Amino acid sequence: MALIFRKVERRKWRIPLVVHLLFPLVATVGGSFALAEQQALLIKGESRNGQIIGNSAATITFDTATAGATDSRTRIPLTAIRQINFGARPRLVSGFLPPRRIDFHGDEGLHVGIESVEMDAAEVSIFGAELRSIPRAALARLRQPAGERSLVYEDFEIRPTLLDGARLSSTQHRSGRQSLMRRPGDADSSFAIDRDVPTGRIELSFYDTGVIEPVQQWFVETELRTGDQSSTVRFCPGWNVPEYRCAASGAGGLAAQPVTRSKGWHRFTLLFDPRRVVALVDDRVVGAGAGLGAPALIRFRNAAVASSGKEQAGDAKDANEGMTATGWIDDLHIFEHAPSLAPPSNTQPNDLLWLATGDELFGELPTIDAREVILAGKAGRRKFPWSMLNGIVFAASDVPAGRPVDGWIATIELASILGAEAGPNDRLVAALQQVTDSELVAAHPYLGTIRIPLREIERIVPQYSGSLRLIDPAHHHLGNEIREDFVAKLAEGSRLQRSFALDALPKQGIFVSLMATDLEPASSPEERFRQQLAAGPLRTELFVNGRRVTDLNQLISWRSKPENPQRLRIALPLGLLKKGNNVLRIEQRPARDDRQEFDDCEISRLAIEIDSVTR
């Protein structure tokens, strides 16, 4: 696979707006967020700037042309690239379902929309696309978005809804089977927020028919209060103007820039904290200003307007005769800011429900959906809305092997979530299939084929070209102690054994890869360990089909901490392998003077890699 670069001019912000606290982003008021120039860092230390324009499975294309150049293309193979940086902005999680973060066993995680989680599988929406099924046993945790807690989710599927005066319709819907419909003459629909939420966001989907109706408007109004002052942010999705507009009344105003309307479903987001308020349609800012307080009321209303654009007094129904303007609202979300906390560990045989109060409840979780979680325990079945939860830590179970994937295996790190504090970025290891000027297509062992918008990617780190077979991504604690700093706190013994199948013996290089934490290096600075490892005791050894390959201690040069494990890659002699089932074993030797003492370490992301290109 090669890279072609094109040199591009950086887009300039028409009106720079830096939003602090909840909104660590640089936005283009009234326009799309600009994609930054990408940068490839080469293994030899050089770098190349450009922008991805390629469109084939074999080539990622950049162009480094300068003005007047006759040959603009420079191809750089991925084998020569250490990392590709995208300079992405903080992102909102796309989709219509409330976002949650799924943590796979190992070190991968992704914000998704949760449709349902049953005992065997989880149905999730990724990058706003269709639902995917993931084996539940592949998931270690399920939690609230980084830096947020979901308070309200209204999908307008059942009566009564949260909103007074709501009229439901099945004509259009973003999720489920129906939504809230608005027509000229409809009474106001409103929802009162019964708790103080000084920092957070409101989000909803709306459908625009694209119709221009000269004497009718409809609004989404949010009343915000601070002390005895009240302000209203009014968003206008249509109908009498060709743009989406946003304005504020009361104590403050908004720097507003209309965004051109277009037919179809869109997302309106209102971000707020004590210092700032920002309104967006999809990824475009339509208004921004100083903080106006905490939201107290959300209202949907219509108004007849004169040709001058001013609202008309009198009987709206008479003025609405013959009007065809219609609008729809679906999937109303309200989130509050919440500190990002490290999830608790679960050493029990039951699932752990992590409450917003910090309390932990154990039991079986037979059903999880976008609205609530059902906990079955000794006291019976109890329902918990997501507003009461920080997340879920699933009980330990056998983790299924991932599906084999082929291509350029790479680590894909996504941009940080808007509003997140110090939570980890979403991160996946997948096989690159195709890259265009707008998206990356990759194959993941559990998610299958995924399409990731380039504007959501922070960096890509190529590893190798070939096949990845994820045998067991879970954390395994080998040794004899309790280690509070490990993911797997309780030791599970001195041996880890897994099987893998080969349809044919590969002609290319085949490797075992894994992540290792706190393993003592053969060149240990402590003489008592160094002498024993040299003689044989305390070693952690790798065997394939009963034959010793190596000891892992001689492959590392320092004892890594749990937050920074080392990636080990061990070449396997083809003579040790066979067609069909093969057995891989990691086994520890005891200390010289104590047969019950081992070198406690943690092993994760155990995989087989077939490498077709040497880096």
Residue pairs with C-beta under 8 A, 6 or more apart in sequence:
1 58
1 59
1 60
1 77
1 78
1 408
1 432
1 465
2 58
2 59
2 60
2 75
2 76
2 77
2 78
3 40
3 48
3 54
3 59
3 60
3 61
3 62
3 75
3 76
3 77
3 78
3 81
4 53
4 54
4 59
4 60
4 61
4 62
4 63
4 73
4 74
4 75
4 76
5 40
5 48
5 49
5 50
5 51
5 62
5 63
5 64
5 73
5 74
5 76
6 50
6 51
6 53
6 61
6 62
6 63
6 64
6 65
6 72
6 73
7 49
7 50
7 63
7 64
7 65
7 66
8 37
8 50
8 51
8 63
10 34
10 36
10 37
11 34
11 35
13 26
13 28
13 34
14 28
14 29
14 30
14 31
15 28
15 29
15 30
15 255
15 257
16 26
17 26
17 27
17 29
17 255
17 285
17 288
18 26
19 25
19 27
19 271
19 276
19 278
19 288
20 275
20 276
21 199
21 273
21 274
21 275
21 276
22 199
22 200
22 201
22 271
22 272
22 273
22 276
22 337
22 418
22 419
23 90
23 271
23 273
23 276
23 278
23 418
23 419
24 90
24 416
24 418
25 33
25 89
25 90
25 418
26 89
27 33
27 89
27 278
27 285
27 288
28 34
28 284
28 285
29 255
29 257
29 285
29 288
30 257
30 258
30 259
30 284
30 285
30 286
31 257
31 284
32 283
32 284
33 89
33 283
33 284
33 455
35 51
35 86
35 88
35 454
35 455
36 86
36 87
36 88
37 49
37 50
37 51
37 87
38 49
38 50
38 51
38 52
38 62
38 84
38 85
38 86
38 87
39 47
39 48
39 49
39 84
39 85
39 87
40 47
40 48
40 50
40 62
40 76
40 81
40 83
40 84
40 85
41 47
41 81
41 82
41 83
41 84
41 85
42 48
42 76
42 80
42 81
42 82
43 80
43 81
43 82
43 615
44 80
48 62
48 64
48 74
48 76
49 64
50 62
50 63
50 64
51 62
51 63
51 437
52 60
52 61
52 62
52 435
52 436
52 437
52 454
53 61
53 62
53 63
53 436
53 437
54 60
54 61
54 62
54 435
54 436
54 437
55 61
55 434
55 435
55 436
55 437
56 434
57 407
57 433
57 434
59 75
60 78
60 432
60 435
61 435
62 74
62 76
63 72
63 73
63 74
64 72
64 73
64 74
65 72
65 73
78 408
78 462
78 465
79 462
79 465
79 613
79 614
79 615
81 462
82 461
82 462
83 459
83 460
83 461
83 462
84 459
84 460
84 461
84 462
85 458
85 459
86 415
86 454
86 457
86 458
86 459
86 460
88 414
88 415
88 455
88 456
88 457
88 458
89 415
89 455
90 415
90 416
90 417
90 418
90 419
90 420
91 414
91 415
91 416
91 417
91 418
91 455
91 456
92 203
92 267
92 269
92 280
92 283
92 417
92 418
93 99
93 111
93 112
93 113
93 145
93 417
94 127
94 128
94 267
94 453
95 112
95 113
95 125
95 126
95 127
95 128
95 129
96 113
96 125
96 128
96 174
96 175
96 205
96 330
96 331
97 113
97 114
97 115
97 125
97 175
97 331
97 370
98 113
98 114
98 150
98 153
98 333
98 370
98 386
99 111
99 112
99 113
99 145
100 111
100 112
100 113
100 114
100 142
100 143
100 144
100 145
100 391
101 109
101 110
101 111
101 112
101 141
101 142
101 143
101 144
101 145
101 146
101 391
101 423
101 426
102 109
102 110
102 111
102 112
102 122
102 124
102 134
102 139
102 141
102 142
103 109
103 139
103 140
103 141
103 142
103 143
103 343
104 138
104 139
104 140
104 446
104 473
105 138
105 139
105 140
105 399
105 473
105 474
105 475
105 604
106 473
106 474
106 475
106 515
106 604
106 605
107 427
107 515
107 565
107 604
107 605
108 427
108 428
108 429
108 473
109 424
109 426
109 427
110 126
110 414
110 426
110 427
110 428
110 447
111 145
111 146
111 417
111 426
112 124
112 125
112 126
113 124
113 125
113 126
113 370
114 122
114 123
114 124
114 142
114 368
114 369
114 370
115 123
115 124
115 125
115 131
115 369
115 370
116 122
116 123
116 367
116 368
116 369
117 123
117 136
117 142
117 365
117 367
117 368
117 369
118 136
118 366
118 367
119 136
119 366
120 135
120 136
121 133
121 134
121 135
121 136
122 133
122 134
122 135
122 136
122 139
122 142
122 368
123 131
123 132
123 133
124 131
124 132
124 134
125 131
125 132
126 132
126 447
126 450
127 450
127 451
127 452
127 453
127 456
129 450
129 451
132 447
132 448
134 446
134 447
135 400
135 446
136 394
137 397
137 398
137 399
137 400
138 399
138 400
138 402
138 446
138 473
139 394
140 393
140 394
140 474
141 343
141 391
141 392
141 393
141 394
142 368
142 391
142 392
142 394
143 343
143 354
143 390
143 391
143 392
144 150
144 338
144 386
144 389
144 390
144 391
145 335
145 417
145 419
145 420
146 340
146 416
146 417
146 419
146 420
146 421
146 423
146 424
147 337
147 338
147 339
147 340
147 417
147 419
147 420
147 421
147 423
148 200
148 201
148 335
148 336
148 337
148 338
148 419
148 420
149 335
149 336
149 337
149 338
149 356
149 386
149 387
149 390
150 333
150 334
150 335
150 386
150 387
151 195
151 197
151 200
151 334
151 335
151 336
151 387
152 162
152 191
152 193
152 332
152 333
152 334
152 387
153 331
153 332
153 333
153 370
153 371
153 386
154 161
154 162
154 163
154 191
154 331
154 332
155 175
155 176
155 330
155 331
155 332
155 370
156 166
156 168
156 173
156 176
156 178
156 179
156 180
156 329
156 330
156 332
157 176
157 177
157 178
159 168
160 166
161 168
161 180
162 191
162 332
163 180
163 189
163 190
163 191
163 298
163 300
164 189
164 190
164 191
165 186
165 187
165 188
165 189
165 190
166 180
166 189
167 180
167 181
167 182
167 186
167 189
168 178
168 179
168 180
168 181
169 178
169 179
169 180
169 181
169 328
170 177
170 178
171 181
171 326
171 328
172 179
172 181
172 207
172 328
172 330
173 179
173 328
173 330
174 205
174 207
174 265
174 330
174 331
175 330
175 331
176 330
179 207
179 328
179 329
179 330
180 189
180 300
180 328
180 329
180 330
181 326
181 327
181 328
182 189
182 218
182 300
182 302
182 326
182 327
182 328
182 329
183 302
183 320
183 323
183 325
183 326
183 327
184 213
184 216
184 302
184 304
184 316
184 319
184 320
184 323
184 325
185 302
185 316
185 317
185 320
186 302
188 299
188 300
188 301
189 299
189 300
189 301
190 297
190 298
190 299
190 300
191 297
191 298
191 299
191 332
192 296
192 297
193 294
193 295
193 296
193 297
193 298
193 334
196 294
197 294
197 295
197 334
197 336
198 273
198 274
198 293
198 294
198 337
199 272
199 273
199 274
199 336
199 337
200 272
200 273
200 334
200 335
200 336
200 337
201 269
201 270
201 271
201 272
201 333
201 334
201 335
201 419
202 222
202 269
202 270
202 272
202 295
202 298
202 332
202 333
202 334
202 335
203 267
203 268
203 269
203 270
203 331
203 332
203 333
203 334
203 335
204 220
204 267
204 268
204 329
204 330
204 331
204 332
204 333
205 265
205 266
205 267
205 268
205 329
205 330
205 331
206 220
206 237
206 265
206 266
206 267
206 268
206 327
206 328
206 329
206 330
207 264
207 265
207 266
207 327
207 328
207 330
208 237
208 238
208 261
208 262
208 263
208 264
208 265
208 266
208 327
209 238
209 263
209 325
209 326
209 327
210 261
210 262
210 263
211 238
211 239
211 324
211 325
211 326
212 238
212 239
212 240
212 241
212 242
213 238
213 239
213 240
213 323
213 324
213 325
214 240
214 307
215 240
215 304
215 305
215 306
215 307
215 312
215 319
215 323
216 239
216 240
216 302
216 303
216 304
216 305
216 320
216 323
216 325
217 236
217 238
217 239
217 240
217 241
217 302
217 303
217 305
217 311
218 236
218 237
218 238
218 239
218 300
218 301
218 302
218 303
218 325
218 327
219 234
219 235
219 236
219 237
219 299
219 300
219 301
219 302
219 303
220 234
220 235
220 237
220 268
220 298
220 299
220 300
220 329
221 232
221 233
221 234
221 235
221 297
221 298
221 299
221 300
221 301
222 232
222 233
222 235
222 270
222 295
222 297
222 298
222 299
223 230
223 231
223 232
223 295
223 296
223 297
223 298
223 299
224 230
224 231
224 232
224 233
224 272
224 277
224 292
224 293
224 294
224 295
224 296
225 231
225 293
225 294
225 296
226 251
226 274
226 291
226 292
226 293
226 294
227 293
229 250
229 251
229 293
230 250
230 251
230 293
230 296
231 248
231 249
231 250
231 251
231 252
231 292
231 293
232 248
232 249
232 250
233 246
233 247
233 248
233 254
233 270
233 277
233 279
233 287
233 292
234 246
234 247
234 248
234 249
235 244
235 245
235 246
235 268
235 270
235 279
235 286
235 287
236 244
236 245
236 246
237 244
237 261
237 266
237 268
237 327
238 244
238 261
238 325
238 327
239 325
239 327
240 305
240 309
241 258
241 261
241 309
242 260
242 261
243 258
243 259
243 260
243 261
244 258
244 259
244 260
244 261
244 266
244 281
244 286
245 256
245 258
245 286
246 254
246 256
246 279
246 286
246 287
247 253
247 254
247 256
247 287
248 254
248 277
248 287
248 289
248 292
250 292
251 292
251 293
252 289
252 290
252 291
252 292
253 289
254 277
254 279
254 287
254 288
254 289
255 287
255 288
255 289
256 286
256 287
257 285
257 286
257 287
258 286
259 281
259 284
259 286
265 330
266 281
266 282
267 280
267 281
267 282
268 279
268 280
268 281
269 279
269 280
270 277
270 278
270 279
270 295
271 277
271 278
271 279
271 280
271 418
271 419
272 278
272 291
272 292
272 293
272 294
272 295
273 291
273 337
274 291
274 293
275 290
275 291
276 288
276 289
276 290
276 291
277 287
277 288
277 289
277 290
277 291
277 292
278 285
278 287
278 288
279 285
279 286
279 287
279 288
280 286
283 455
295 334
298 332
300 329
302 316
303 311
303 312
303 316
304 311
304 312
304 314
304 316
304 319
304 320
305 311
305 312
306 312
312 319
335 419
337 419
338 356
338 390
339 421
340 420
340 421
340 422
340 423
341 390
343 354
343 390
343 391
343 393
344 352
344 354
344 360
344 393
345 393
345 487
345 489
346 352
346 393
346 394
346 395
346 396
347 396
347 489
347 490
348 362
348 395
349 395
349 396
350 362
350 363
350 364
350 377
350 395
351 362
351 363
351 364
351 365
351 375
351 392
351 393
351 394
351 395
352 360
352 361
352 362
352 392
352 393
352 394
352 395
353 360
353 361
353 362
353 363
353 365
353 373
353 375
353 384
353 389
353 392
354 360
354 389
354 390
354 391
354 392
354 393
355 361
355 384
355 388
355 389
355 390
356 387
356 388
356 389
356 390
358 390
361 375
361 377
362 377
363 375
363 376
363 377
363 378
364 375
364 376
364 377
365 373
365 374
365 375
365 376
365 392
365 394
366 374
366 376
367 373
367 374
368 374
368 392
370 386
371 385
371 386
372 383
372 384
372 385
372 386
373 383
373 384
373 386
373 389
373 392
374 381
374 382
374 383
374 384
375 381
375 382
375 383
375 384
399 472
399 473
399 474
401 445
401 469
401 470
401 471
401 472
401 500
402 444
402 445
402 446
402 468
402 469
402 470
402 473
403 445
403 446
403 448
404 445
404 467
404 468
404 469
405 430
405 431
405 443
405 444
405 445
405 467
405 468
406 431
406 443
406 466
406 467
406 468
407 431
407 432
407 433
407 442
407 443
407 465
408 431
408 432
408 462
408 463
408 464
408 465
409 429
409 430
409 431
409 432
409 462
409 463
409 464
409 465
409 466
409 468
409 609
410 429
410 430
410 431
410 432
410 442
410 460
410 461
410 462
410 463
411 427
411 428
411 429
411 460
411 461
411 463
412 427
412 428
412 429
412 430
412 440
412 442
412 452
412 457
412 460
413 425
413 426
413 427
413 457
413 458
413 459
413 460
413 461
414 425
414 426
414 427
414 428
414 452
414 456
414 457
414 458
415 425
415 456
415 457
415 458
416 423
416 425
416 458
417 423
417 426
425 458
428 442
428 444
428 447
428 450
429 444
429 463
429 468
430 442
430 443
430 444
430 445
430 447
430 450
431 442
431 443
431 444
431 468
432 440
432 441
432 442
432 460
432 462
433 441
433 442
433 443
433 449
434 440
434 441
435 441
435 454
437 454
438 453
438 454
439 451
439 452
439 453
439 454
440 451
440 452
440 454
440 457
440 460
441 449
441 450
441 451
441 452
442 449
442 450
442 452
443 449
443 450
444 450
445 468
445 470
464 609
464 611
464 613
464 615
465 611
465 612
465 613
466 508
466 609
466 610
466 611
466 612
466 613
467 609
467 610
467 612
468 607
468 608
468 609
469 500
469 607
469 608
469 609
469 610
470 605
470 606
470 607
471 498
471 500
471 584
471 606
471 607
471 608
472 498
472 606
473 604
473 605
473 606
473 607
474 488
474 604
475 486
475 487
475 488
475 602
475 603
475 604
476 488
476 492
476 496
476 602
476 603
476 604
477 483
477 486
477 488
477 489
477 490
477 491
477 492
477 600
477 601
477 602
478 491
478 492
478 493
478 494
478 495
478 496
478 540
478 586
478 588
478 598
478 600
478 601
478 602
478 603
479 491
479 494
479 588
479 598
479 599
479 600
479 601
480 491
480 494
480 596
480 597
480 598
480 600
481 491
481 600
482 489
482 490
482 491
483 489
483 491
483 518
483 600
483 602
485 561
485 562
486 517
486 518
486 562
486 602
487 562
487 602
487 604
488 602
491 600
494 587
494 588
494 590
494 598
495 585
495 586
495 587
495 588
496 585
496 586
496 587
496 603
496 606
497 583
497 584
497 585
497 586
498 583
498 584
498 585
498 606
499 581
499 582
499 583
499 584
500 581
500 582
500 584
500 608
501 580
501 581
501 582
502 577
502 578
502 579
502 580
502 582
503 579
504 579
505 574
505 577
505 578
505 579
506 574
506 610
508 610
508 611
508 612
509 571
509 610
509 611
509 614
510 571
510 572
510 574
510 577
510 608
510 609
510 610
510 611
511 569
511 570
511 571
511 572
511 608
511 609
511 610
511 611
512 542
512 544
512 549
512 569
512 570
512 572
512 584
512 606
512 607
512 608
512 609
513 567
513 568
513 569
513 570
513 605
513 606
513 607
513 608
513 609
514 567
514 568
514 603
514 604
514 605
514 606
514 607
515 565
515 566
515 567
515 568
515 603
515 604
515 605
516 552
516 556
516 560
516 565
516 566
516 568
516 601
516 602
516 603
517 560
517 561
517 562
517 565
517 566
517 601
517 602
517 603
517 604
518 559
518 560
518 561
518 562
518 600
518 601
518 602
519 540
519 552
519 553
519 556
519 559
519 560
519 566
519 599
519 601
520 529
520 533
520 538
520 553
520 559
520 599
520 601
521 553
521 554
521 556
521 557
521 558
521 559
522 530
522 533
522 534
522 551
522 553
522 554
522 556
523 530
523 557
524 530
524 533
524 559
529 538
529 599
532 538
532 591
532 592
533 539
533 551
533 553
535 592
536 589
537 589
537 590
537 591
537 592
538 553
538 588
538 589
538 590
538 591
538 592
538 598
538 599
539 551
539 552
539 553
539 588
539 589
539 599
540 551
540 552
540 553
540 586
540 587
540 588
540 589
540 599
540 601
541 548
541 549
541 550
541 551
541 552
541 586
541 587
541 588
541 589
542 548
542 549
542 550
542 551
542 552
542 570
542 584
542 585
542 586
543 549
543 584
543 585
543 586
543 587
544 572
544 576
544 577
544 582
544 583
544 584
544 585
545 576
545 577
545 578
545 582
545 583
546 583
546 585
547 576
549 570
549 572
549 573
549 576
550 570
552 568
552 570
552 586
553 599
555 568
555 570
556 566
556 568
560 566
562 602
565 602
565 604
569 609
584 606
586 603
588 598
588 599
589 598
590 596
590 597
590 598
591 597
591 598
